[in-house]
Amino acid sequence: MEKRYAIGIDYGTESGRVIVVDVHNGQELAHHVTAYTHGVIDERLPLGDVKLEPEWALQHPDDYLEVLQISVPAAVHLAGVDPAAVIGIGISFTSCTVLAVDEQFTPLCLLEPYHYEPHAYVKLWKHHAAQREADQINALAEKRNEPFLKRYGGKVSSEWMTAKALQVLHEAPHIYEAAAYFIEAADWITYKLTGEGKRNSGSAGYKALWNKHDGYPSSDFHAELDHRFAHFVSTKLRGEVVALGSQAGVLTSEAAAMMRLLPETAVAPGIIDAHAALLGVGAVYSGQMVMSMGTSLCHLLLSEKEVHVEGICGVVGDGIVPGLYAYEAGQAAVGDIFAWFVERALPAYVEQEAEREGITIHEWLEKRAARFQVGQSGLLALDWWNGNRSILDNASLSGMIIGLTLQSKPEEIYRALLEATAFGTRKVIETFRRSGVEVKEIIATGGMPFKNKLLMQIYADVLNQEIKIAASSQAAGIGAAIFGAVAADSARGGYDNVAEAASYMTQDCTDIYIPNPTNTAVYDALYNEYCHLHDLFGRGGNEVMLRLREIKRSQEQELLSRSSMSYDSDAAGYLTL
C-alpha cells in the first residue's frame, strides 16, 4: 500500500506545533515547534508604549503565520516524506481566540491606522477583560429565559466570542465598525490556507452560542444588549458554518508555496485544541472523559444524552464525535499556576539547589513535595489564579492559600497548588455525575501528564479513579491530523469518517495511575474543606475577592490616567499630553 500522510497543526498559547502522521497506523514521523515571537501580550503592545489594562491577554497574528512558514516545511523535511504524499491538513487552536478583520480578512492590527489600538489585536482565549459584558449577557439571557443558556450550564463566559465582541463595541466602537468580521483564529488560519471564509461548527457551537438547529441567538437579543449590536450575527459573524469531519477547502497555490506543499491538498475545518486531543487519544465512546492538561485544563466528556449541567462550557450534539453529545468543562489555570509559583514566588536557594543537582526547578519541587504525606503541610488552596471557569464561571475570582506559617516550605506550597487543581477537577466530575452524566473512564493528555508523575498520582488519589495516560503528548496534533485524513476522504487515501480514522491513527494508553486508598481517605477530608472555601468565596458568602479586584482596578486605572500627565515644575502642576 502506498504511504499517505496527514499534517496536524496545533496552535497553543505560547507556540505552534506541527506533526506529520502516517494515516495507516498513526505513527508520528516528526514534529517541529515554533515559539511565538510576540508571546502572550499582557502588559504593553509591541508597537509604541501602549500599556494594557488588567485582565488583558492579546497575541499577534503574524506569529501564527510563522508556524506555517517555518514548522510545516521543517516537520515534512524531518519526516523525510514527499510533499505529494501529504493528503490532508488539520488545524487545532486555542479557543476562544478572536480576531477582528476587514473584508479581505486582514487583521486590523496589521493596518497602519490601528497599530496602537489594543482592541485591534488578537484576543487570546484567556483575555478576561470582558467580564462586565459576560455579566450583562447572562443577566439578559436569564431575564428573557433564552433557551441557549441551558446549553452552557447557565452562564456565558467572558472568554467567548459574544462577550469579547461586545467589549470592543463598548470600549472602541470605531474598531467594531471597522471590523468586517469577528473570527476564531482557527477559522482565520483555514482562510489563509484555502481562501474560504468558513466557520467551524465546534467553535461556533461552544464559543459563539450557535446551534445547528436554532443558529445564533436572535437580533432582538443582541439589540437589547446594545442597539448598535443588533446586527452582530448578520454582519460580523457572516460565513457558512461547516461540520467537523468535512472539508473546508483545499490549499491555494500561495499557501502551498509558503509551506512547500502541493496545491489542492485537502484542508479540514479548524477544531478547538482540547477537542482535537479527545480524538487524538482515541476516545469515541460514551462515558469517556479526556483531560487535556497544559497551561489550563479542559475536560471533554462524551455521552449519549443531553442534560443540563451547572457551570459547563457547553454541550453540542455531534460536537466532536458524530452521534454523541460532547460536554466541555474546564479550569482556567493549571500549568500556569505552577509556572507562576516557579517564576514569581520561589526563594533563590531553590534555583541554586536545582542547578547544583542538575535538574529543573519543577523536578526539584516535585521530588521534595512527594516526600510529604497527604495533609502533612497543613495547607489548602483554591485554584483560581486565572478565575474559575467551571463550575462558577467567574473570571473575577482569584486564588488563595490557607494554612501558611513561618515554617511553610516552597515544596509544601507547591504540593498544595497541585492538590488544588485536582480538587477543582473533582468538583467538575462530581457536578457531571450529580446531573446524571456518567464518567466511566478518564484519559489524560497534554504536556503535564508526561512531566509530573506526582501530579497525576494526586489526581488519581483525589478522584479515587484510575487515570490512563495517552500514548503521545501530541494528542491535539494527532487529532488535527485525523481530521486532515478525513478531509481527504478514502478516495485520496484517507478516511470517510472520524471514528474509522481514529481507530487506525491512535495508540493505546501506556501508563495507568491507580488510586492509593490511604491517600484517598485523607483527600476526602481535605476536599470537604475545599468545597467549603469554594462555596464561601465563589457563591456569594464572602465577596472579598471581587472587592479586592475592584480596588485593584480603580487604583491601576488611576495610575494609567496619571501616566498620561507630565509634571511642569514652572507651573507646579500636571499638563495633559
C-alpha positions as CSV (number, residue, x, y, z in Angstrom):
1,M,0.0,0.0,0.0
2,E,1.4,3.4,-1.0
3,K,2.1,5.5,2.0
4,R,0.0,8.5,2.8
5,Y,0.4,11.2,5.5
6,A,-1.6,13.9,7.2
7,I,-0.3,17.0,8.9
8,G,-1.7,18.3,12.2
9,I,-1.0,22.0,13.0
10,D,-1.6,22.6,16.7
11,Y,-1.7,26.2,17.9
12,G,-1.1,26.5,21.7
13,T,-0.9,29.5,24.0
14,E,2.8,30.2,23.5
15,S,3.9,28.2,20.4
16,G,2.6,26.3,17.4
17,R,3.5,22.6,16.8
18,V,3.3,20.7,13.5
19,I,3.2,16.9,13.4
20,V,3.4,14.6,10.5
21,V,1.4,11.3,10.9
22,D,1.2,8.1,8.9
23,V,-2.6,7.8,8.2
24,H,-2.4,4.0,8.0
25,N,-1.1,3.4,11.6
26,G,-0.8,6.7,13.4
27,Q,3.0,6.7,13.6
28,E,4.3,10.1,14.4
29,L,7.1,10.6,12.0
30,A,8.3,14.1,13.0
31,H,7.2,17.3,14.7
32,H,8.5,20.8,14.8
33,V,7.7,23.7,17.2
34,T,7.9,27.4,16.6
35,A,7.6,29.7,19.6
36,Y,5.5,32.8,19.1
37,T,7.8,35.8,18.6
38,H,5.5,38.1,20.5
39,G,4.3,35.5,23.0
40,V,1.3,36.5,25.1
41,I,0.9,40.3,25.1
42,D,-0.4,41.2,28.5
43,E,1.5,44.3,29.6
44,R,2.2,46.5,26.5
45,L,1.6,46.5,22.8
46,P,4.6,45.5,20.7
47,L,4.4,48.9,18.9
48,G,4.6,52.2,20.8
49,D,4.3,52.3,24.5
50,V,0.6,51.4,25.0
51,K,0.1,49.9,28.4
52,L,-2.7,47.3,28.7
53,E,-5.3,47.3,31.5
54,P,-5.7,44.3,33.9
55,E,-7.1,41.0,32.6
56,W,-6.0,41.6,29.0
57,A,-4.3,38.9,27.0
58,L,-3.5,39.5,23.3
59,Q,-1.5,38.0,20.6
60,H,0.0,39.0,17.2
61,P,-1.4,37.2,14.1
62,D,2.0,37.2,12.4
63,D,3.1,34.7,14.9
64,Y,0.6,32.2,13.6
65,L,1.8,32.6,10.1
66,E,5.4,32.0,11.2
67,V,4.3,28.5,12.3
68,L,3.1,27.8,8.8
69,Q,6.2,29.2,7.2
70,I,8.7,27.6,9.5
71,S,7.3,24.5,11.2
72,V,5.3,22.9,8.3
73,P,8.3,22.6,5.9
74,A,10.6,21.7,8.8
75,A,8.4,18.9,10.0
76,V,7.9,17.5,6.5
77,H,11.7,17.6,5.9
78,L,12.4,15.9,9.3
79,A,9.8,13.2,8.5
80,G,11.5,12.5,5.1
81,V,8.2,12.3,3.2
82,D,7.4,13.5,-0.3
83,P,5.0,16.5,-0.1
84,A,3.0,14.8,-2.8
85,A,2.2,12.0,-0.3
86,V,0.6,14.5,2.2
87,I,-3.1,14.2,1.6
88,G,-4.7,16.3,4.3
89,I,-4.1,19.1,6.8
90,G,-6.0,19.7,10.1
91,I,-5.8,22.7,12.4
92,S,-6.3,22.8,16.2
93,F,-6.3,26.1,18.0
94,T,-6.8,27.6,21.4
95,S,-10.4,28.9,21.8
96,C,-12.0,31.3,22.1
97,T,-9.1,33.2,20.4
98,V,-10.7,36.0,18.3
99,L,-9.5,38.3,15.5
100,A,-11.2,41.5,14.2
101,V,-10.5,41.5,10.4
102,D,-11.5,43.6,7.4
103,E,-13.3,42.4,4.3
104,Q,-10.1,40.9,2.9
105,F,-9.6,39.0,6.3
106,T,-6.6,41.2,7.2
107,P,-6.3,41.6,11.0
108,L,-7.0,45.2,11.9
109,C,-3.8,45.4,14.0
110,L,-1.7,44.9,10.8
111,L,-3.3,48.0,9.2
112,E,-1.4,51.3,9.9
113,P,-4.3,53.2,11.5
114,Y,-4.7,50.5,14.2
115,H,-1.1,49.6,15.1
116,Y,-1.6,51.3,18.5
117,E,-5.1,50.1,19.2
118,P,-5.3,47.2,21.8
119,H,-8.8,46.2,20.5
120,A,-7.4,45.7,17.0
121,Y,-5.1,42.8,18.2
122,V,-6.0,39.1,18.6
123,K,-7.8,38.5,21.9
124,L,-6.4,35.3,23.3
125,W,-8.6,32.7,25.0
126,K,-7.5,33.9,28.4
127,H,-8.4,37.5,27.8
128,H,-10.7,38.1,30.8
129,A,-11.4,41.9,30.5
130,A,-14.9,41.2,29.0
131,Q,-16.3,40.0,32.3
132,R,-18.6,43.0,32.5
133,E,-20.0,42.1,29.1
134,A,-20.4,38.5,30.1
135,D,-22.4,39.5,33.2
136,Q,-24.6,41.7,31.0
137,I,-25.2,38.8,28.6
138,N,-26.0,36.4,31.4
139,A,-28.4,38.8,33.1
140,L,-30.3,39.5,30.0
141,A,-30.4,35.9,28.8
142,E,-31.8,34.8,32.2
143,K,-34.4,37.6,32.2
144,R,-35.5,36.6,28.7
145,N,-35.3,32.9,29.5
146,E,-33.2,32.4,26.5
147,P,-33.0,28.7,25.6
148,F,-29.3,28.8,24.7
149,L,-28.3,29.5,28.3
150,K,-29.0,25.9,29.4
151,R,-26.6,24.5,26.9
152,Y,-23.8,26.4,28.7
153,G,-24.5,25.4,32.2
154,G,-26.5,28.6,32.9
155,K,-23.6,31.1,32.2
156,V,-21.8,32.6,29.2
157,S,-18.0,33.1,29.7
158,S,-16.0,36.3,29.3
159,E,-13.6,34.2,27.2
160,W,-16.2,33.7,24.5
161,M,-17.0,35.4,21.2
162,T,-20.0,37.5,22.1
163,A,-18.6,39.0,25.2
164,K,-15.3,39.8,23.5
165,A,-17.0,41.5,20.6
166,L,-19.4,43.4,22.8
167,Q,-16.4,44.7,24.8
168,V,-14.9,46.1,21.6
169,L,-18.2,47.8,20.8
170,H,-18.4,49.3,24.3
171,E,-14.7,50.4,24.6
172,A,-13.6,51.0,21.0
173,P,-16.7,51.5,18.7
174,H,-14.5,52.7,15.8
175,I,-12.7,49.3,15.9
176,Y,-16.1,47.5,16.0
177,E,-17.3,49.4,13.0
178,A,-14.0,48.8,11.1
179,A,-14.2,45.1,11.6
180,A,-16.0,43.3,8.8
181,Y,-15.8,40.1,10.7
182,F,-15.0,38.7,14.2
183,I,-13.5,35.3,13.5
184,E,-11.9,32.5,15.5
185,A,-8.2,32.2,15.0
186,A,-8.7,28.6,13.8
187,D,-11.0,29.8,11.1
188,W,-8.6,32.6,10.1
189,I,-5.8,30.1,9.5
190,T,-8.2,28.0,7.5
191,Y,-8.9,31.1,5.4
192,K,-5.2,31.7,4.9
193,L,-4.8,28.1,3.7
194,T,-7.9,27.8,1.5
195,G,-9.2,31.3,0.7
196,E,-12.6,30.1,2.1
197,G,-14.1,32.2,4.9
198,K,-15.9,29.3,6.7
199,R,-16.5,28.8,10.4
200,N,-16.1,25.5,12.1
201,S,-19.1,24.1,13.9
202,G,-17.1,23.3,17.1
203,S,-16.0,26.8,17.9
204,A,-19.4,28.3,16.7
205,G,-21.3,25.8,19.0
206,Y,-19.1,26.0,22.1
207,K,-17.9,29.6,22.0
208,A,-20.3,31.7,19.9
209,L,-23.7,30.4,21.1
210,W,-24.6,28.7,17.8
211,N,-26.7,25.6,17.5
212,K,-27.2,23.5,14.4
213,H,-31.0,23.6,14.8
214,D,-31.5,27.2,16.0
215,G,-28.5,29.1,14.7
216,Y,-27.3,32.0,16.8
217,P,-29.3,34.0,19.3
218,S,-31.8,36.4,17.8
219,S,-31.1,40.0,16.7
220,D,-33.7,41.1,19.3
221,F,-31.5,39.6,22.0
222,H,-28.4,41.4,20.6
223,A,-30.2,44.7,20.2
224,E,-31.3,44.6,23.8
225,L,-27.7,44.2,24.9
226,D,-26.9,47.4,22.8
227,H,-28.8,48.8,19.9
228,R,-25.6,49.0,17.9
229,F,-25.1,45.3,18.5
230,A,-28.4,44.3,16.8
231,H,-26.9,43.0,13.6
232,F,-23.8,41.4,15.1
233,V,-24.7,38.0,13.7
234,S,-25.8,39.1,10.2
235,T,-22.7,41.3,9.7
236,K,-19.8,40.3,11.9
237,L,-20.5,36.6,12.1
238,R,-21.2,36.1,8.4
239,G,-19.9,32.8,6.9
240,E,-21.0,29.3,6.4
241,V,-20.8,27.1,9.5
242,V,-19.2,23.8,8.4
243,A,-19.3,20.5,10.3
244,L,-16.3,18.9,11.8
245,G,-15.3,15.9,9.8
246,S,-16.0,17.6,6.5
247,Q,-13.6,19.5,4.2
248,A,-13.2,23.3,4.5
249,G,-11.4,23.6,1.2
250,V,-8.0,22.9,-0.5
251,L,-4.7,24.6,-0.4
252,T,-4.3,27.6,-2.6
253,S,-1.2,27.9,-4.7
254,E,0.0,30.7,-2.5
255,A,-0.4,28.7,0.8
256,A,1.1,25.6,-0.8
257,A,4.2,27.6,-1.8
258,M,4.5,29.1,1.7
259,M,4.5,25.7,3.3
260,R,6.3,23.8,0.4
261,L,3.3,21.5,-0.1
262,L,1.2,20.8,-3.1
263,P,-1.8,22.9,-4.2
264,E,-5.2,21.2,-3.8
265,T,-4.2,19.3,-0.6
266,A,-7.3,18.9,1.5
267,V,-7.8,21.1,4.5
268,A,-10.2,20.3,7.4
269,P,-12.2,22.9,9.3
270,G,-10.4,24.1,12.4
271,I,-11.1,22.5,15.7
272,I,-10.6,23.6,19.3
273,D,-7.3,22.2,20.5
274,A,-8.6,20.3,23.5
275,H,-11.4,18.8,21.3
276,A,-8.8,17.6,18.9
277,A,-6.9,15.9,21.8
278,L,-10.0,13.8,22.6
279,L,-9.8,12.2,19.2
280,G,-6.0,12.1,19.3
281,V,-6.2,9.6,22.3
282,G,-8.9,7.5,20.5
283,A,-11.8,8.4,22.8
284,V,-15.0,7.8,20.8
285,Y,-17.4,6.2,23.3
286,S,-20.0,7.4,25.8
287,G,-18.6,7.8,29.3
288,Q,-15.1,8.6,28.3
289,M,-13.6,11.8,29.7
290,V,-10.4,13.3,28.3
291,M,-8.4,15.8,30.4
292,S,-6.3,18.0,28.2
293,M,-3.7,19.3,30.7
294,G,-1.4,22.2,29.9
295,T,-1.4,25.8,30.9
296,S,-5.1,25.3,31.6
297,L,-7.2,22.1,31.8
298,C,-10.1,21.2,29.5
299,H,-12.5,18.4,30.4
300,L,-14.2,16.7,27.4
301,L,-16.8,14.1,28.1
302,L,-18.8,12.1,25.6
303,S,-22.3,11.0,26.3
304,E,-25.4,9.6,24.6
305,K,-27.7,12.1,26.3
306,E,-28.0,15.8,26.7
307,V,-28.9,17.2,30.1
308,H,-28.4,20.5,31.9
309,V,-25.2,20.6,33.9
310,E,-24.2,23.5,36.1
311,G,-21.3,25.6,35.0
312,I,-20.1,23.6,32.0
313,C,-18.7,25.4,29.0
314,G,-21.1,23.8,26.6
315,V,-22.7,20.7,25.2
316,V,-23.0,20.2,21.5
317,G,-24.6,17.2,19.6
318,D,-22.0,15.8,17.1
319,G,-19.7,18.4,18.6
320,I,-16.6,16.2,18.3
321,V,-17.7,12.6,17.6
322,P,-20.7,12.1,15.3
323,G,-23.7,10.5,17.1
324,L,-22.6,11.6,20.6
325,Y,-23.0,14.7,22.8
326,A,-19.7,16.3,23.8
327,Y,-19.6,18.2,27.0
328,E,-16.9,20.7,27.8
329,A,-15.8,22.0,31.2
330,G,-12.5,23.4,32.3
331,Q,-10.1,25.1,34.7
332,A,-8.7,28.4,33.6
333,A,-5.2,27.7,35.0
334,V,-3.3,24.6,35.9
335,G,0.2,24.6,34.5
336,D,0.1,28.4,34.6
337,I,-0.3,28.3,38.4
338,F,2.7,26.1,38.8
339,A,4.7,28.3,36.4
340,W,3.6,31.4,38.4
341,F,4.9,29.8,41.6
342,V,8.3,28.9,40.0
343,E,8.8,32.2,38.2
344,R,7.5,34.7,40.8
345,A,7.3,33.2,44.3
346,L,10.4,31.0,45.0
347,P,13.4,31.8,47.1
348,A,16.7,31.9,45.3
349,Y,18.1,28.9,47.1
350,V,15.6,26.6,45.3
351,E,17.0,27.5,41.9
352,Q,20.6,27.2,43.2
353,E,20.0,23.7,44.6
354,A,18.2,22.6,41.5
355,E,21.1,23.8,39.4
356,R,23.5,22.0,41.7
357,E,21.6,18.8,41.3
358,G,21.4,19.2,37.5
359,I,17.6,19.1,37.4
360,T,14.8,21.7,36.6
361,I,13.1,23.7,39.4
362,H,9.9,21.8,38.7
363,E,11.7,18.5,39.1
364,W,13.3,19.7,42.3
365,L,9.9,20.7,43.7
366,E,8.2,17.5,42.6
367,K,10.9,15.3,44.2
368,R,10.6,17.1,47.6
369,A,6.9,17.5,47.5
370,A,6.5,13.8,47.0
371,R,8.1,13.1,50.4
372,F,5.2,14.6,52.3
373,Q,2.2,12.6,53.5
374,V,-1.2,13.8,52.4
375,G,-2.3,16.7,54.6
376,Q,1.1,16.9,56.3
377,S,1.7,20.5,55.1
378,G,-1.5,21.8,56.7
379,L,-2.1,23.9,53.5
380,L,-5.1,24.2,51.3
381,A,-5.5,26.3,48.2
382,L,-8.2,27.5,45.8
383,D,-7.1,27.1,42.2
384,W,-8.5,30.4,40.9
385,W,-5.3,32.2,39.8
386,N,-6.9,32.9,36.4
387,G,-10.5,32.9,37.7
388,N,-12.9,30.0,37.8
389,R,-14.2,28.5,34.6
390,S,-16.2,25.5,35.8
391,I,-18.4,25.4,37.6
392,L,-18.7,29.0,38.8
393,D,-17.7,30.6,35.5
394,N,-16.4,33.8,37.1
395,A,-13.2,35.3,35.8
396,S,-13.1,37.8,38.6
397,L,-12.4,35.2,41.3
398,S,-8.8,34.8,42.4
399,G,-6.5,32.2,44.0
400,M,-5.8,31.8,47.7
401,I,-3.8,29.6,50.1
402,I,-4.8,29.0,53.7
403,G,-2.7,27.5,56.5
404,L,0.6,29.2,55.8
405,T,3.0,29.6,58.7
406,L,6.6,30.7,59.2
407,Q,7.6,27.1,58.8
408,S,5.9,26.6,55.4
409,K,8.3,25.4,52.8
410,P,8.3,26.0,49.0
411,E,7.7,22.3,48.3
412,E,4.7,22.3,50.6
413,I,3.1,25.2,48.9
414,Y,3.9,23.6,45.5
415,R,2.1,20.4,46.6
416,A,-0.9,22.4,47.8
417,L,-1.1,24.0,44.4
418,L,-1.0,20.6,42.7
419,E,-3.7,19.3,45.0
420,A,-5.9,22.4,44.5
421,T,-6.1,21.8,40.7
422,A,-7.1,18.1,41.4
423,F,-9.8,19.3,43.8
424,G,-11.1,21.6,41.0
425,T,-11.3,18.7,38.6
426,R,-13.1,16.6,41.3
427,K,-15.7,19.4,41.6
428,V,-16.3,19.3,37.8
429,I,-16.6,15.5,37.7
430,E,-19.0,15.4,40.7
431,T,-21.1,18.0,39.0
432,F,-21.4,15.9,35.9
433,R,-22.4,12.8,38.0
434,R,-25.0,14.7,40.0
435,S,-26.6,15.7,36.7
436,G,-26.8,12.1,35.5
437,V,-23.8,12.1,33.1
438,E,-21.5,9.1,33.6
439,V,-17.7,9.4,33.8
440,K,-16.6,5.8,33.3
441,E,-13.0,6.3,32.1
442,I,-10.5,9.2,32.4
443,I,-7.7,9.7,29.9
444,A,-5.1,12.4,30.5
445,T,-3.2,14.1,27.7
446,G,-1.2,17.3,27.0
447,G,2.1,18.3,28.4
448,M,1.5,17.9,32.1
449,P,0.9,14.2,32.4
450,F,4.3,13.4,30.9
451,K,6.2,16.0,33.0
452,N,4.9,15.4,36.5
453,K,4.2,11.9,37.9
454,L,3.3,13.3,41.4
455,L,0.6,15.5,39.9
456,M,-1.0,12.5,38.1
457,Q,-0.9,10.3,41.3
458,I,-2.5,13.1,43.2
459,Y,-5.3,13.3,40.6
460,A,-5.9,9.6,40.9
461,D,-6.0,9.7,44.7
462,V,-8.2,12.8,44.8
463,L,-10.7,11.5,42.2
464,N,-10.5,7.9,43.5
465,Q,-10.4,6.7,40.0
466,E,-7.8,5.2,37.6
467,I,-6.3,7.7,35.2
468,K,-4.9,6.5,31.9
469,I,-2.1,8.4,30.2
470,A,-2.3,8.9,26.5
471,A,0.4,7.2,24.4
472,S,1.5,10.5,23.0
473,S,2.0,14.0,24.3
474,Q,1.0,15.3,20.9
475,A,-2.7,14.3,21.1
476,A,-4.1,17.6,19.8
477,G,-1.8,17.5,16.8
478,I,-2.7,13.8,16.1
479,G,-6.4,14.7,16.5
480,A,-5.9,17.6,14.0
481,A,-4.2,15.1,11.6
482,I,-7.1,12.7,11.9
483,F,-9.4,15.5,10.7
484,G,-7.0,16.2,7.9
485,A,-7.2,12.5,6.9
486,V,-11.0,12.6,6.9
487,A,-11.0,15.8,4.9
488,A,-9.0,13.9,2.2
489,D,-11.5,11.0,2.3
490,S,-10.9,7.5,1.2
491,A,-10.6,8.4,-2.5
492,R,-7.3,10.1,-1.7
493,G,-6.1,7.5,0.8
494,G,-7.7,9.0,3.9
495,Y,-10.9,8.0,5.7
496,D,-14.6,8.7,5.3
497,N,-15.5,9.3,8.9
498,V,-13.8,10.3,12.2
499,A,-14.4,7.1,14.1
500,E,-12.7,5.0,11.4
501,A,-9.7,7.3,11.2
502,A,-9.3,7.3,14.9
503,S,-9.3,3.6,15.1
504,Y,-6.3,3.4,12.8
505,M,-4.4,6.6,13.8
506,T,-4.3,6.4,17.6
507,Q,-2.4,4.2,20.0
508,D,-3.4,2.5,23.2
509,C,-2.7,4.3,26.5
510,T,0.6,3.4,28.1
511,D,0.6,4.2,31.8
512,I,-2.2,4.0,34.4
513,Y,-2.2,5.7,37.8
514,I,-4.1,3.7,40.5
515,P,-5.7,5.4,43.5
516,N,-3.9,4.8,46.8
517,P,-6.8,4.1,49.3
518,T,-4.9,5.6,52.3
519,N,-4.3,8.8,50.4
520,T,-7.9,8.9,49.1
521,A,-9.3,8.8,52.6
522,V,-7.3,11.9,53.7
523,Y,-8.0,13.7,50.4
524,D,-11.8,13.2,51.0
525,A,-11.4,15.2,54.2
526,L,-9.3,17.9,52.5
527,Y,-11.8,18.1,49.6
528,N,-14.6,18.7,52.0
529,E,-12.7,21.7,53.3
530,Y,-12.0,22.8,49.7
531,C,-15.8,22.7,49.0
532,H,-16.5,24.9,52.0
533,L,-14.0,27.5,50.7
534,H,-15.3,27.1,47.1
535,D,-18.8,28.0,48.2
536,L,-17.9,30.7,50.7
537,F,-15.8,32.7,48.2
538,G,-17.4,31.6,45.0
539,R,-21.1,31.7,45.7
540,G,-21.5,35.0,47.5
541,G,-20.8,34.1,51.1
542,N,-17.9,36.4,51.1
543,E,-17.1,38.6,48.1
544,V,-13.8,39.8,49.3
545,M,-12.1,38.6,46.1
546,L,-14.4,40.7,44.0
547,R,-14.0,43.8,46.2
548,L,-10.2,43.4,46.2
549,R,-10.3,43.2,42.4
550,E,-12.4,46.4,42.2
551,I,-9.9,48.3,44.4
552,K,-7.0,47.0,42.3
553,R,-8.7,48.0,39.1
554,S,-9.6,51.5,40.3
555,Q,-6.0,52.1,41.5
556,E,-4.5,50.8,38.3
557,Q,-6.8,53.0,36.2
558,E,-5.8,56.0,38.3
559,L,-2.1,55.2,37.6
560,L,-2.9,54.9,33.9
561,S,-4.5,58.3,33.9
562,R,-1.5,59.7,35.7
563,S,0.9,58.2,33.2
564,S,-0.7,60.4,30.5
565,M,0.3,63.5,32.5
566,S,3.7,65.2,32.8
567,Y,4.8,67.4,35.6
568,D,5.6,71.0,34.8
569,S,7.9,72.4,37.5
570,D,7.3,76.1,36.5
571,A,3.6,75.7,36.6
572,A,3.7,73.4,39.6
573,G,1.0,71.3,38.1
574,Y,0.2,68.5,35.7
575,L,-0.2,69.0,32.0
576,T,-2.3,66.6,29.9
577,L,-0.3,65.3,26.9
